[in-house]
Amino acid sequence: MKNLLRPLIALPLTLLFQLSCEGQMMASRDKNGDIPFKKTVLFSEFVTEGVAVGDVNNDGKIDVMAGPFWFEAPTWKRHEIYEPKLYVAEEEWSDSMLNFALDVNQDSWVDFIRFDFPGKGVYWHENPQGKDVHWEVHLIHETVGNESPGFYDVDGDGRKDILCGEVANRQMIWLKSPSSKEDLTWEKYTISKPQTPGSENFSHGLGFSDMNGDGKSDVIIRDGWWENSGDVTQPDWAWHPANLGEPASQMYSFDFSQDGEMDVFAASAHERGIWYYENQGDGSNQKFTRHVLTEEMSETHAAAFADVNGDGKKDFVTGKRYYAHMREGTGALEPAYLYWFEFVPGKNPRWLAHQIDDDSGVGLNVVSEDINGDGLTDVVIGNKKGIFVFEQKRD
């Protein structure tokens, strides 16, 4: 059935979900649950595959930061963070792969964090406090591994930190965000021994989520997970090998099947497939079984967990990364779909597929949160097709 569906890929993705094999844990379509989104194209050229949001000018409104630009809400007036360069989607990668926002120097102005190409550095750009100038740039770390580095509060101090690989030693690390105005160093802490998987520049699949139900977030890669003992500053976290599938994007754990064991969500970065790995073990004896949500969406190189419809359950947002490997990638020429998947819990959980757009897709990270203060979850994207805002609307 999978091969028979390939020639039908030009059909709307919602129809393809309906044609999927019976007996598999596939995403299904529920038209009654559709939510309208207002699409705004902020920029229609390729400058970034990352995006972040924050109140850049301290006017109480959430703005969009994406590569060389920030866009001022609510009119989305464009300003430069650094000298922009336009890239050719079919031939190049940009110098802005993932973006995040944090007041790094604690001067009450949000700053901009930018990851360069995998294996290169990560930087923070200092907010000039309302001046119309390019932002001063500072190096955070010179080599970052894994194509889904994360921005999480690793040590629980209320400030987000960076979780990534260190290419030089092939080691999983986290970089503590500065907690003092006087010292803006991002202190490095090691999680794994050197020469460990998941830390190379082109590694795929990384998450920070509770894997054993003890309330502490662990570090997940597709080869297994490192256990958080409670003291995240100590090196050599305990390693638990597991088969969590193919190269993926952001990974998350949750008890999807409601049996008391933590399961894992993953989406294929460069092939086809979105899956959840059901933990059918008992306590420390974990055994993961893969369930397919869909194999029709390709190159889902970014995924975000968020309660999209406000029912108190965590859904997820993902889509196709346009020209992830130029014209040679799996499904490279297919439409750049963007979807949210509604979580329906139970012993046999389901995810209902809802299309947001068919001409945008995802980059390397997705913002899925309320950006306009109306209490509804919105979606913001930066990728090779441009920079987009999708504001959720309710009748």
Beta strands, then each sheet from edge to edge (+ up, - down):
strand 1: 28-29
strand 2: 37-43
strand 3: 52-54
strand 4: 63-66
strand 5: 69-72
strand 6: 77-80
strand 7: 98-102
strand 8: 111-115
strand 9: 122-126
strand 10: 136-141
strand 11: 145-152
strand 12: 161-166
strand 13: 171-176
strand 14: 187-190
strand 15: 207-209
strand 16: 218-221
strand 17: 224-227
strand 18: 238-241
strand 19: 252-254
strand 20: 263-267
strand 21: 272-279
strand 22: 288-298
strand 23: 303-306
strand 24: 315-319
strand 25: 338-344
strand 26: 350-357
strand 27: 367-369
strand 28: 378-383
strand 29: 386-392
sheet 1: 1+ 26+ 25- 24+ 23-
sheet 2: 2+ 29- 28+ 27-
sheet 3: 3+ 4- 5+ 6-
sheet 4: 7+ 8- 9+ 10-
sheet 5: 11+ 12- 13+ 14-
sheet 6: 15+ 16- 17+ 18-
sheet 7: 19+ 20- 21+ 22-
end
